[in-house]
Amino acid sequence: MAEADEQRTQRFYNLARTQQPHLARVDKVESEDYTGDIMPLWQTAAMNTSTHMNEAIPLLLDMNGKMTMMLEKQGQTIEEIKGLR
């Protein structure tokens, strides 16, 4: 959905029909008046960011735990090498 004055809406409509990303295909573009509420772009972006952060945080915590284990193992190996000298 897009909300703008008539000139900008028409420009968006024309661009959507004529300039798609590589490998994209637009089968149909519809235009109609809409009387409901449209979520502001900043609010949509904030929701998407929250969703991605909720997915990323567990992965980052897992990576942090593995890094800690690696560093501990590296420290043990260094101490073992020092003991062999």
N, C-alpha and C positions, 0 to 999 in steps of 0.2 A: 504494500500500500504506500502511496505517496500523497502528501498533502502540500499544496502550493497554489500560487495564483495560476490562472489559466495559461499564461505564457510559459511558465516553468513546467507545468504539467504536460503541455503539448511537446515541449523540448524533450522531457524525459521519455514520453511515449515514442517519439521519433527515434531517439537514441536506442531505446530498448528493441525496436524493430530493425534497426540498421547496423548497429555496432555491438556485436556480441563478442565475448571472449573466444579465443581459439577453441575449437571443438564444441562450442555451445550451440544450441539450436533453440530458437524461440518459435514455438508452434502457433502461439496466439497471445495477443495482448488485448486485454479488455479495459475499457474505460467507462466508469459510471460514477455518479454522485454517491457519496457515502455520508451518512449523517451521524454515524457512531464516533466514538473516541479513537484516536490513533495514538499509540504510545510514542512519546518523544524518542528520538534516536539515542540521546544520552542515557535514557532509562533502559532501552533495549541493550545497549552496549554494556551497561553496568550489570545487567542480569547475565549476559553471556560471559562476562569476565568472572563473575561469581561462580558460575557453573564450571568453567575451566579450572578455576582455583580449587574447587572442591574435588575435581578429578586429579589435579596435579599434586596436592599436598600429601596424600598417602604415598605416592610414588617418590616424592622428594624425601620424605621421612625414611622410607625403606632404603633409598640410596645413601642417606646419611648414616644409617645403621651399618650398612655394608662397608662404607668407607672407614668407619670407626674400627670395624673388625679387621679390615685390611691393614690399617695403621698399627693395630696391636700385633698382628701377625708379623708385620715388617719389623717392629721393635724386637719381638722375640727372636727373629732370625738374625738381626744385627747382634744381639747379645750372644747368641750361639756362636756366631763367627768370631766375635771378640774372645770367647772362651776357648776357641781352638788355637789361638795364637800363643 
